[in-house]
Amino acid sequence: MTKTQAKKDLDKIRGGIDAVDNGIVKLLAERREWVLKLAQVKRVLGIPIYDRSREQALIDRVKGWGSEHKLNEEFVEVVFRLIVMNSKEMQYHEAV
């Protein structure tokens, strides 16, 4: 491989990573909309926002799915704990 070809490959790979990153942000925004709808339903039903068993089931599920896709389980857990933390905060403060 020449340096010119390597440079083209580098640009293509970075473009692919950028596209994936954009997709992640889009999915997080979509998740936010679902979380806000969830908070409204919970409020009407009088259900608490925090559900320890539901949260743990989610973490267990995504860790397993991440492992199936060759991702480090601890990494997946940290990412989803941040997502869940943000989701709970949104439910407490932003849901109308």
Secondary structure, DSSP 4 states (H G I P E B T S, - for coil): --HHHHHHHHHHHHHHHHHHHHHHHHHHHHHHHHHHHHHHHHHHHT--S--HHHHHHHHHHHHHHHHHTT--HHHHHHHHHHHHHHHHHHHHHT--
